[in-house]
Every structure is written in C-alpha cells, then in structure tokens.
Amino acid sequence: MPFLACGPTAFQYYRIPPQILGLYPTILPPDHDHRLVHYSKQPVFKDLLGTPVWRFVSERKQRANGKLFCSRLLTQEPPPGSFRQTEHGFDVTSPEFTLLNLATQVSRNQLLMACYEMCSSFAVFTPCKRAQRQLDEAISLKLIPPNCGWERVVDTKGNDTNLWKRAPLLSAGEITAFATQAAGLRGVKQLRWAAERMAGQTVSPFEVQTSMLISLPRDEGGLGIDITNNVRIPLSEAARSLYDKTCCYADILIQSSTDSMGVILECQGRSAHDSKAASLSDAERTTALTSMGYDVIQITFGQIKDKKSFDHIAELIHKKAGLPYTPKTKQERTAEDALRQELLVDWAELFTAGPAS
C-alpha cells in the first residue's frame, strides 16, 4: 500500500493552492520499506502539511503513532475513487472520503464546517515563511502565473490574507451520493447529517459561521430559520439604474411571510467592505435591492461574536421575515454556547497543526 494521507492531513492538502504545491519537489521512494522518517524530512510535509501527519495503513503491524505521524487502520473497502494520486509521490483520500474520515475524528459541528469549506468557493491557508518566500520569487520571476485558478484575497491596504478564492471541490449532493455508496462504513451517519444541514455555497468562513448560527435547529444551537446561501438575484431595470450591475448575489436569503421580497443578510468582512470605494458600492447595492422590496441587514463578525448583539439581530431577522420570535430556553442556550465554542474560532487552525517555520 502506498503512503496514503487521510483525515486532517488530507483536509490540509486540499487547502493548499496549486501555485504553492507546484513549487515543491516530488518525494522519491525510500531506499527500503516505507520509513516514516523519510517522509517526515520532505519539504512538502515540513512546510505545507504540518505534523502529525495522518495516514492509512493496511496492517496492524504498520501502525505507528507519535509526534510526527498518526496511523489509522483501513479495515473496510471504501467506494471506488476514494484514493487519489498526487504529483508529490504519495496518495491522498478523495475530498468525499476525507470528510468521512473526519466524521469519526471531530464533532458534528466541526464536520459541517469542513463540508462547507470543501463545498464553497474559498479555502483558508497560511504559507510558512519558506513557502511564501518561494512563491514571491516565482511570481516576480514570472515562473508561474499569480493565481493558477486560486486567487488570494487581499485586505483594504493591499496586504495578503489567508483567504483564497477557488472553485468548490464538492457539492452537498455529491457528499450525499458518496454517503449512500459508503453505507456501512464508520462516520456515514454524521456525514449525512452534515450534508443535510448545508444551505448552499459560501465565500468565506464568516458566512459559514453566520449561516450555522441562524439555520441550525434550536436544539443544536441555531435559530432554526431556513436560509439559502449565495442566491442570484436579477436586478430590475430601475434597480440597475441605482447599481450598475445586472444581478446581485445574496450572502444569505431568508424567505419572508410579509410583503417583503425576502430578508437578505450581508456578511461584512474586513477584506471586502472597509474601503471607501467598497462602502459606496455596498450602499448602492443595498439601495438597489431595497428598491425591489428586499430587506437588507448588514452583519459584522463582532455582532455575531457578541451574544447580546446577536440576540438583537435575531429579533430583527424574525421581525423583518414575519416570523414569531420566542426567546431560547435554558437548554437551547446551552446548545448555542457549545456551538459558539466550536464555531467562532481561528478558521486557519481547523484540524491542522502548524508547519515548520
């Protein structure tokens, strides 16, 4: 069995932009056996994947756990296509199988967070100093294009962030289909639970955090409100005169039982909305949507992080959507506290250990 990365290591692998992966050499096979020390010394493991490295083994005698590696015994045959060859001399579990691995290692909320990232148009990755130096040099010498299909998001001052735009790796439907194929394997029940609670594609961790706080059932820590992410809204002729676009995308759309066309929640992230030009564009967009009958509520991370502020936002959402508002019970508050503890974290550290500096 070739060296097969799985679980948190595979999740980290799918976060690495191709323009960075391409800078690292292929790992040559060890002189004898599959000596773990051989892999642990390779730059792609030291710089990008971090430690401990999670891997599958086919026999109990191959299991070795420590600071550098954690081994899991592969006891059941997974669905076809569950393994992929990399260009670096080792194999990795497919995105679907990676999520199934995680389902047996992390909480349901954390699994849902991972599903959202893989099914959305973003990844979070912070290059170590050595990787960043190599990337800067390769771009300056025009050895590689700046994005390779993955575009790094910059803040309002033009500085690089750890957020990257890329095409989704999966869809919720594909996760559900894989779970059906994998019936009988450990983690399938949790994976189905996560797929059923996804509300669409998002573009940032902040949108995922807001979506989960609002859409998860009340006994699971959320508000229990049905939402849809990233909804395309064609603009009317009048709205186009206010905002020079043919359509908008709503971060979060909630159907309304009032005369409103719906309630739109806009997640105001620091990378996109702080500059004067961006603020003006947001204002024009909000005016255009309001002219069409939508209620637009702009939300910041600070507002969802502060429980009192979020309670006021929750009341406002219910009011605008024409939904009855009932304060949470003590049990529901406890569930929300548990959700917040897992959800409102440094997204870059999700399941990963830091690479060598």
N, C-alpha and C positions, 0 to 999 in steps of 0.2 A: 504494500500500500504506500503510495507516495505521501510526502508530507502534506497533510490536509488541515488548513487553518479553519477554525469554526468559531461559533459563538461571538463573544466580544471582539476577538481579533478579526473575524470576517466582517463584522459590522464596521470596524475601523477601516478595513481595507476599502470598503465601498464608499467611505467618506473622502478618500484621498483623490485629489484632482489628477487627471491623466497627465497634465503638463509637469506635475511633480513626480508621479510614478515613473514616467519615461526617462527621468534623469538618473535613475538607479539601475545598476547592472543586474543581469541575470545571475542567480545563485547556481554555482556549479555543484554537482553532487559530491558528497563527502567521499573521501578515499575508501572508507569501509563503513558498512552499516549506515544508519541514519543518525549519526552522532548529533545530539541536540546542541552541543557546544558549537558545532559548525554553523548551525543556523543562527544561533544567538549572536554570533560575531558579524553577521552580514548587515551592511548598511540599511537595507530596506526594512529589516526588523528593528535595528537600533534606532533609526531616525524616524520611521513612519508608523510602525505597528505598535511599538511600545511593549512593555512586559507587565505581567506574564503573558506569553503567547499561548492562546488556546488552540489545541489541535485534537483531531480524532485519531484513534488507534484502533486496530482490528483485533488485537490480542491483549489479554490482561498483563502479560509479562512486559508489554511495551509501555505500560503506564508509568509516567514519571511526573511528579508534581514538585514544584519548588518556586523560587523567586522568579525564574526565567520562563518556566513552562508549566501549563496545566493540561493534563490529558483527559479525554473523555472516551469511553469505550463505545464504539459503534456496534450495537448489538442487533439492529434491525435494518433491513434493506430499505432505503428511502426511495421515493418516486424517481423515475428517470429524469436526468438533467439536474440532479441535486448537487453535482460537483462541477466545478469549472477550473480549467487550466489557466494559470496566469502566465504572463510573459517573464516572470521572475524566478522560475524554477520550482514552484510549489503550487499546489492546488488550493482552492478555497470553496467553501459551500456557497451555493447559489443564494441570491437575496432571500428567496422564499424559505429555503432550508435554514438559512442563518436566523431568520425570525423564529422558526420553530425551535432551534437550539436555544435561543434566548428565552423562549416561553418557559423553559424548565429551570432557568437560572435567575430570572428577575421577576419583579411584581407585575401584576396585570397592567397597572398604570404605566410603568416603565416600558412594558412591551408595546402598549398603544403609542407611546411617544416614539419608539423606534419605527413602528409601522408608518406613522405619519411622516417621519423624515424620509423613509425609503419611497413612499408614495407621493411625495411632494417635490416641488421644484427648487429645493435647497439642500445643502449639506453644510455641516459645521466642521471645519478643520483648521488647526493652527500649526503651520510648519515650524519645526525646530529651527534654531539659528542656522545650522548647516544646510538644511533643505532650502530655507529662504535665501541664503547666500547663493546657492547653486541656481535657484530659479531666477533671481535677479540677474545673474551673469548670463544665463542662457537667453533671457529675453533681450538684454542690452546688446548682445552679440547677434541677435536675430537668428539664433539657432532653433528656436521654437516660436510658434505664434503665442500671443499673450493669453489666450483663453482655451483653445482646444475643445470648445463646446462647454467649458465650465468658466464662468465669469466671476471674478472676485468682486464682492461688494465693497465699496469704499464709503467712509463716513463723510460728513459735510465739509471736512477740511482736506479731503482727498487722501486720507490715510487708509491703508488696507485694514479690513476687518477679518474675522474668522468665518464670515458667512460667504458661501459660494452659490451662485445660481447654476442650476443644471437641470436637464430633463428628468422627470420622475423615473425611478428604476423599476417600479411596480405599480399596480393598481389594487384597490381593495378587492375587486373581482378576481384578480389573479391570486391573491392570497387565499380567498375563499375556495377557489378551484384547487389550489395546492393542498389545502387542509382536507378536502374531500379525497384527493389522491393518497394523502398520508394517513388516512383513517387507521387508528390502532397504534400510531406512534405517540410517544410521550409529548405533551405540550399542545396537541391538536385542539383540545377544548379551549385553552387560553387563547390560542391564535384565532380561532373563530370568534371568540368574544371581542378581541381587538378589532378584527375586520368589520364586525357588525356595528361598532361604535365610531368608525371613521365617517366624517361628514364631507369629505372631498379633499382636493389638493390645497396645500397652503404654500406660502412663500417664505416663512420664517418661523423660528421656534416660538416667538411671541404669539403668532397666530394660532399655533397649536395649543399653547398654554391657555389662551383666551377661549378657544373652541372647547377644550375639555372642561374648563370651569363652568361653561354655560350649558353644554349639551349632555354631559354625563347625567344619568339618573340621580335624583336627590339622595337616594340611599348609598350612592357611590361617590358623593362629594360634589356633584354638579348642581345646576339649576333645573335640569330636566326639560330644557327647551330645545325643540327641534331646530336645527340650523343646516345651512348648506354653505360650504366654503367655495370661494373663488368663482362666483356666479357672473357670467357675462350679461351685461345689461345694455342693449342697444339704446342709443340716445335719440330722443325725438328731434325734430327739426329745430324747435325752439331751444331745447337743451344744448344742441350743437352750436348754437349761436352764443351760448354762455361759456362753453367749454369746447375748444376746437378739436374734438375727437368724435368718432362715430359710435364708440361704445365705452363703457367702463366695466371694471371688474370689482365686484363687492367682496371684500375680505370675508365677511360673514353676513349672510342674509337670513332674516327671520320673517316668516310669513305673518301677516297681521290680520286680526279679526276686525279691525276698524276700517275706516275709509282709506287708510294709508295703503300705498302700493307694497309696503313692506318696511321693515326696520333693517338698516344697514349699519353694521359695526365696522369701523375703520380702525385698524391697529396702527397707531402712530409710532413707528420705530425710529430710533435716532439716526440710522443711516439714510433714511429716505425723506424725512419730513422736517428737519430742523432749519434748513437754509431758507432765506427769504424767498427765493425763486420757487422752491418746493412748497412753501407755505401758501404762496399766491396760487399755485397750480391746484393745491388741495382745496383752497377756498372756492375757486372757480368750479371745480368738480362737484363739491358739496352743493353749491348753488344750482348747478345743472340737475343733479339728482333730486334736490328738493323741489325744483320746478315741475318735475314729473310725478311728484306725490310721494316720494320716499322720505322716511325719517332717517336722518344720518346721525349716528352717535360716534364721536371720536374718542378712542380709549388709549391711554398710555400705560406702559408697564407699571409705573408707580401706582396707578389707580387699581390695577388688579392685584398688586402685591399687598397693598394696604386693605385689610379686611373691611374696615369701616367704609372706605371709599367704594370698594366693590359691592358692598351691600346697597349703597345708594344707586350705583349703576344697575344692579339687579332690579331694584324697584322701578327705575326709569325704563328699562327694557320691557318689563311687564306692562307698564302703563302705555308706552308707545305701541306695543303689539296687541293691546287689548286683552291681555292675559291676567287672570286673577293672581294676586300676589299673596302668598302665605309665608310668614317667617319660618325659618327652618327650626325643626325640633332639636333637642339636645343631641340625639343620636345622629341626625343629619349634619349637625355642626362638627361632631367628632369625625365623621366621614370626610367632611370638607377639609378639616385640619390635616388629616392623613394624606389627602390628595395634594394639598398645597406643599406639604413637606417633600413629596417626591417630584412634583411638577415644577415648582419655582426654584430651579437650580441652575448652575452653570451648565448650559447645554453642551458645551465642548467636552465636558468631563463625563458624558453619558457612557457608562460601561467601559471606559477606556483608562489605561494607565499612561502616564506621560512618557514620551520618548526621551532618549538621551539628549542632553543639551550640547 
